[in-house]
Amino acid sequence: MRRPARIVFDDMKPEPATEPAPEQSTGAGPSAPAKTKGEETRTLILETAMRLFQERGYHKTTMRAIAAEAGVSVGNAYYYFDSKAALITGFYDRMSREHALVARERMAGVTDFGERMDIAVMAWVDCAAPYHEFAAQFFSTAADPESPLSPFSDDSHPARAEAVAIFRDVLDGSQLGPKIDAELRQLLPDLLWLHLMGVVLYWVFDRTEDTERTRAFVHRLTPMVSKVVRLTRYRAFRPLVREAVGLMEEFVIPKVRAGAEARGT
């Protein structure tokens, strides 16, 4: 039976009046402190949710429980995140920023394309490690193309764009980047993000200690990806490259880049 397109929650969403009371300005100073307080509250709610998802499971954790644990009203919790799905979207965004920082720090001074690829993918595995236990719990929802948790959804676009940018850095910072076909060079970061999604799928269902199988999988697969990319430099492969680029541009990349135009990015 097909799963419903949207998550059904066991606590009713209240009507948020306006901005939540703890974030309203008292008139005693400039607006900057109120914004800082709001950011702190948002972070508190998100971190509390991630902890409860790990302890109780994604589907068993309600917005009401998250609000109570964070010490905020349910209305405030819904002001910052209008659903549990929005919390996961916030998690995606934060994970993407952390992944970008770690990957770029580790890639500094490395110019070999294969090494940079391995570093970028392994940085994601390391950053995601604390959340592995509950990842499979919301995978069935994320796999629904109508779900905002889908990595291809408009809601996920900021995190997706951040990840694609990491792989653009992987290519641009390598010695290989300037040598490959110009059309493929433009397309490759999106394709490498799809490669990461394959690794993520494997990681979700990996039950080995410290996801050792995923780590071995990445180390074995990355050199193969690197070799394929390197082969595209040769003239004999140009017709195949052109055909592959056309196929990806027509059927795959529009979906990967969905949401960019609507968001003005």
C-alpha positions, 0 to 999 in steps of 0.5 A, a space after each residue: 500500500 502506498 504511504 500517504 504523501 504527508 506525515 500525520 501528526 498525533 498532536 494538533 497544530 495550534 494557530 500561531 498568533 504572530 511572533 512568539 512572546 519570548 522573541 518580541 522586542 521590549 522596546 528597551 534597545 535595538 532589534 538585534 538582541 531580539 534576533 539573536 534570541 530568536 536564533 538561539 531559540 530556533 537552535 535550541 528547538 532543533 537540537 532538542 528535536 534531534 536528541 529526542 529523535 535519537 532517543 525515542 525515534 522520529 515517528 514517536 516524537 511529537 512536536 508537543 514533546 519537543 516543545 516541552 523538552 526545550 522549555 518553550 510553548 507549543 506555539 513557539 515551536 510551531 513558529 520556528 518549525 511548522 512541522 516535524 518535516 520542517 525540523 528535518 529540513 532544518 537539520 539538512 541545512 545545518 548538516 550541509 553547512 557543517 559538511 561544507 566546513 569540514 570538507 573544505 578544511 580537509 581538502 585544503 592543499 590537496 589537488 588530486 581529484 580522487 583524493 578530494 572526492 574521497 575527502 568530501 564524501 567521507 566528511 559527510 559520513 563523519 558529520 552524519 555519524 551521530 544521527 545514524 540511528 534514527 536515519 532509517 526511521 524517516 527514510 520511508 517518508 523522504 523517499 516519497 517524491 511528494 514529501 518535503 523531506 525528499 532530497 529532490 524537493 523544493 524545501 531541500 533545495 538550500 541543502 542540495 545547493 550547498 552540497 553541489 557547491 562542495 563538489 564544484 569546489 572538489 573539481 575546481 580545486 583539483 588539477 583535473 578540473 581545467 582539463 576535462 570537457 567544458 560541458 561536463 565540467 559544468 554538469 559534474 558537480 550535480 552528478 557528484 551530488 547524485 553519487 553522494 545520494 547513492 552513498 547516503 542510501 547505502 549508509 542509511 541501511 548499514 548496520 556495521 559498527 561505525 558504518 565500516 561497510 559504508 566507509 569501505 564502500 566509499 574508499 573502493 568506489 571513489 577511485 572508480 568514479 575518478 577514473 571515469 571522469 579522467 577518461 572523459 579528457 580523451 578525444 575518443 570518449 568525446 561523443 559518448 560524453 556529449 551523449 551522456 551530457 545531453 541525457 543528464 541535462 534532459 532527464 536528471 539535472 532539471 530535477 536536481 536543480 529544481 527550486 533554484 529559480 523559484 528561490 532566486 538562487 
